[in-house]
Amino acid sequence: MNNMLSIDVIGDSFVDFYCYLESGLPSLGGDSRLTEPIHTVAGGSALNTATHLSSLIRYFSDRNGSDESVRLQTVVNENDVYGKLIIDHAAQHNFKLINRRISDFPSCFLDPAQVPGLAKSTGHCTVIVANGDRSFMTHLGCMEDFRGSHILANNTSPKFNEHHVHIAGYFNIPGFWNGELANQLAVMQENMKKENKRLTISLVPQQDASNNWDGGLKDVLKYIDILILNETEAKCITGCMYENHRERCDKQIADCFYKWSPNTYVVVTSGPKGASVFRAGDMILDQRAPRVVTNPVDPTGAGDAFAAGFMYGLLDTQRNDIDKNRFKLDDMRKALQWGCAMGTCDVMIRGASTPCPKQNIEILLKEIKCKEDASN
């Protein structure tokens, strides 16, 4: 990993209550048996991604994991048991949690009397895992008060000359919608430009519980270098009309995102099938997953693990001589391989915020390389 690079993950963190069902969801008024006790763990797309990124840097780079190269900007109620669990998780996994509710940085919440929803709890989520898939029921809590303007727009140490910002859980944070996040990203870009530092930005939208699939996302995309989303999210956002025709659907997705933001790389994950990269209206790369996991242990957070792997693979190089809006194709290919390895690894373990074992990641990367070599 480039030692001159810092990473800010910005977005949602929740406490997850995992319920593993032995069969499907109960009907209203019915009941279902759990295969094991309910687990309570730290979660949320941003927290999961920060956890995986920190573990990858610890496993595979010459950094010692204590230099705060990964930071998480989020909102928790530090006084309740859920907030304390999330804070402890960050400390355990070697990334700095910057709580934008009480941050020791210049804070949007300096006056406690003006803190909206002071008594609101840390957000929490019931995660239901059944038949190889997962569903969520989420209480936003104080995450509901997190706004784009609360993001620290100048959060880099002088020792770093390159900065990557990853926005996670866009649709889970209403305060990021309709220009709030876009305005702050514009400020961030201007600040980095003045300091002559390179800035790249990625975003994961997540599921939209409102089913509107809007929230002003199109206006944010012009600030986004890399959009990472799954197949379902891509179809819903673009209004894909070709559900049963893969090529036509891919073309519509590519055309829509090109129309909205011509310079954005769009990475669409397809579960066990792998992932593809679209840019300028075309698919430029397609990567198969290393293997099909026929009996996934827990699919929750596989997209977050993919995003962490993708970013690690892409940013694990010196790129100061490259135009910020263009990445080398080989670097993108490497990023897809790391992402697919991490996504596959994640479904074989329990818990979205559990780091994937280093040995398992190495095995899956080797499987990808063997398949690549065999096809050449």
Buried (B, 14 or more C-beta within 10 A) or exposed (E): BBEBBBBBBBBBBBBBBBBBBEEEEEEEEEEBEBEEEEEBBBBBBBBBBBBBBBBBBBBBBEBEBEBEBBBBBBBBBBBBEBBBBBBEBBEEBBBBBBBBBBBEEEBBBEEEEEBEEBEBBBBBBBBBBBEEEBBBEBBBBBBBBBBBBBBBBBBBEEEBBBBBBBBBBBBBBBBBBBEBBBBBBBBBBEBBEEBEBBBBBBBBBBBBEEEEBEBBBBBBBBBBBBBBBBBBBBBBBBEBEBEEEEEEBBBBBBBBBBEBBEBBBBBBBBBBBBBBBBBEBEBBBBBBBBBEBEEBBBBBBBBBBBBBBBBBBBBBBEBEEEEBEEBEEEBBBBBBBBBBBBBBBBBBBBBBBBBBBBEBBBBBBEBBEEBEEEEE
